Amino acid sequence: MIHLHHARGSRSFRVLWLLEELGLDYGLTEYDFADGSLRAPEHLARSPAGKVPALEIDGAALFESGAIVQLLTEQAGRLAPKPGEAERADFLQWLHFAETQAICLQNLNIQHNFIRPAEARSIPTIKLETRRLAVTARALEARLTGRAHLLDSGFSAADCMFGFNVRSLGYFLPPADYPAVFGWWDRMRERPACARALDREGGEMFDRDFYEIPNG
């Protein structure tokens, strides 16, 4: 049995979506960032940093989304180019670039939503991370301009890796500045597997439509 440990609005959406795309049977345990459950000893035994996703599979627990995605696609034999195939390098590059972008999103989410009181937030950090995020968004925009998916051959697990990212991106950068990125996400949401994953997750975690950079 495959079992995913998941939190709404987190990187684990990548794995949730991929499991649906692959049509695999899986169990799901959901966590709340605010209630301390991610620091429970039993979860730390699966994920030593106390994060999600954590995936129990074949008697092991994996806790890095990129590694999980690679393993699942290798076991399934689809949604990823195989070693030696022409698009393998592109696949791996975009698979891992998703995490470069996610770090910026994580840092902005912490600043805007988790640091209390508001006066304790670092305006220089918010400005810096917003600029860094924009650099990654421009790279993704360039890649998706004129393409339906990240790979020329079609949909792959690399697209799943950006599901979490692009859902969060529009809260910190204006979507109108990245038409190819958000057009891609509109298409992805129409995929039955993505729609099922979104429905199972049950909504976004953000408390406003857009987070402006504070004055200061």
Sequence and secondary structure as in RCSB ss.txt:
>XXXX:A:sequence
MIHLHHARGSRSFRVLWLLEELGLDYGLTEYDFADGSLRAPEHLARSPAGKVPALEIDGAALFESGAIVQLLTEQ
AGRLAPKPGEAERADFLQWLHFAETQAICLQNLNIQHNFIRPAEARSIPTIKLETRRLAVTARALEARLTGRAHL
LDSGFSAADCMFGFNVRSLGYFLPPADYPAVFGWWDRMRERPACARALDREGGEMFDRDFYEIPNG
>XXXX:A:secstr
 EEEEEETTSTHHHHHHHHHHHT  EEEEEE TTTTGGGSHHHHHH TTS S EEEETTEEE  HHHHHHHHHHH
HT SS  TTSTTHHHHHHHHHHHHHHHHHHHHHHIIIIISSSGGGS HHHHHHHHHHHHHHHHHHHHHHTT SSS
BTTB  HHHHHHHHHHHHHTTTS GGG HHHHHHHHHHHTSHHHHHHHHHHTS   SSS       
